[in-house]
Amino acid sequence: MNVLKGGEMKKIFLLFAIFLMAISLVLAAEEAQVGEGNQLRSGEGEHGIISSATGNYTDSEGERIEVQRNGELKIHSGDTEANSSLEVRIEKNESDNSTRLGTNLSNGRHAEIKIMPSTASATAIARLKLVNCIASEGCTIELKEVGAQNQTRAVYEVKSQKDAKVLGIFKAKMDVEAQVDAETGDVVQTKKPWWAFLASE
């Protein structure tokens, strides 16, 4: 029976240690690549990103979101639906099992879609003094990009018609529009026809 001498034992131990270090370096490099792929562009921790996925999700506020893609993207929250031609990404937060929506704007900025269609609709209804925003009655909600360069942002554009009386006598349909920032929920713009100042709503 051959017994390993002290010098040979040290060589085997040294080779084994080098082998273990090489394996751990390879595994660390692979883990770093996976971590970079799962990180939010805004740098807020690690999240699993499912690009352009469809399905039912829950946001960080506990609201149910349904995302569908049938040619155009549709986002449902509550009883409200918004269409979008943006490339919306679903970002899954593993720590609390919530979902966030985000999109990359044309200026390279990553915009988180914090406001859901139901909230944007309610904000626009209040600002435009509408009774409701129902698709079958011509009210539309679209998530889109507006602005240019560093003023680019994602907004919900809510368009509808409302009854008005011009000069208090003539009945008319007034086209109205509001843009609600998808990150902050602020109304960034409203539009009415030029003759709105002559009308009572």
N, C-alpha and C positions, 0 to 999 in steps of 0.2 A: 504494500500500500504506500503510495507516494504522499508525502506530507509537504504542503506548500511552505516554502521558506518565507521569512519576514519580508524580504525584498519583493518577491513575487506577489505576496499578499497585498502590499502597498500599491503595486502596479494595477492589480485587478480592482482594488477599491478606488483608485484614481480614475480608471477608465469608466467604472460604474457611475461615479460622481459626475464626470463630464457628460456621459450619456443622459443622466437625469436632468442636468442643466439645459442641455440642448432640447430635450423634449418639452421642458417647462417654458423655454423661450418661444418655441413654435406655438404652443397652446396659448400663451399670452398674446402673441401677435394676432392669432385668429380671433381671440376674444375681443381685442381692441377694434378689429375691423367690424365685427358684429355690433359692438357698442356704438360705433360711429354711424352705422346704417340705421340704427333705431333711435338716434337722438333727434329731438325736435330742432328745427332750424333756429328757433328762438333761443335755444340753449337751455331750456328748462327741464333738465333731467332726461331720463331714458324712457322712451315710449315705443310701443310697437306701432309701426305705420302700415296701414293697409291702403294702398293707393286705389282710388276710384272704386272702393268696395260698395256693394249694396247690402242692405239688410236693416235690422232694427237695433238701435243703440240707445244708451242712456247717457245724457251729458252730466257735467259735474254738479248741476243744480237738481238732478234727478228727473229731468224732463225727457220723455221718450221721443226719439228721433227716428224717422224712417227715411232711408235713402234709396232711391230707385234710379236706374239708368235704362231708359228705353229710347235710345237716340239722344234725347236731352236729359240732363240730370234733374231729378225732382227731389226736393227736401220737404218732408212732412213733419210738422210739430203741432200738437193739438189738432185743431180742425183746419189748419192752414197749410197751404202748399206753395212752395216757391220753385220756379224753374231756374236753371242756370246753364250757361255754356262754359263756365269756368271749370278748370280741372280741380275739383274739390277732393281733398285727401282726408281720410278718416284716421285720426291719431288716437290709439288706444292707450290709456294710462293703466298700467298693470297694478299699480299700488292701490287704487280705489275702484278699479274696474269701470271707470267712466270713459267717455268718448269725447274728443274734441274734433271739430272740423277746421281745416285750414286750406289755404290756397296760396300759390306763388303768383305774385303780381308781375306785370310786364317790366317793372323797374327792378326786379330781383328781390323785392321785399317779401317776406313770408307774412301773410295776414291770417291771424286766427279768427275764425268765425264764431264769436262768443254769443252773438244775438241770434236767436232762432226765428223762423218765419212768423210764428204766432206773436212774438213780442214786437217784431218789426211792424206787423200788421196793426196791432193795437196802438202803437206809437203814431203811425201814419193816420189812422182813423181819428185819433184825438187831435192831431195837428190840422188835418184837412176838414175837420168837423163833419165826418161821414157818419152815416148810420151804421154801416157795416162794410165789410170787404168780402164779397162773395163772387167766386169765379163765374158762376152761371149768370150773374148780373153784370158781367163785364169788368170786374175788378181783377187786375193781374198783379202778381208779385214776382219780380225777377232779381236774382242775385247776380250782380255784374260788377265789372271794374269800371271806375270813372276817374277822371283827372289825368294828369300827366306828370312825368318825372317824379319829384319827391312828394307831390300832392296826390299821387295815385292811391286809391283806397277801394276796398270791396264794400258795396252798398246793396241794400234791398231797394229796388225801385218799385214803388207802389203806384199804380195808375188806376183811376176810376172816373166815373161820371157822377155828377150830383145835380139835383134840380135847383134852379135859381130863377129869380124874377128880375129881369132887366128893367130898371127904372120903376120897380115895384109893380109893373103892369104885365110885361111880356114874359111868358114862360120860356125857359131855355134850358138846355143841357150843358153843363159846364165840365170840360175836361180838366181834371186836377191830377197832380203828381207830387209825390214826396220821395226823397231819397233818405234812407236811414242807414247810418254807418253800421256795418256788420260787426265791428270790433267794440264800439263804444255805446251804440244804441242812440246816438244823437241824430237829430234831423239835420242834415247838411244842406238840403235845398228843397224848396217847394216851388211848384209852377202852377199858374192859373192863366186863363186867357187874358188878353190885354183889357178886355171890357169888364173884368171882374169887379173893378171899383164902382161900376154902375149897377151892379147886381146885389140883390139881397139873397143870402143863402139860407 
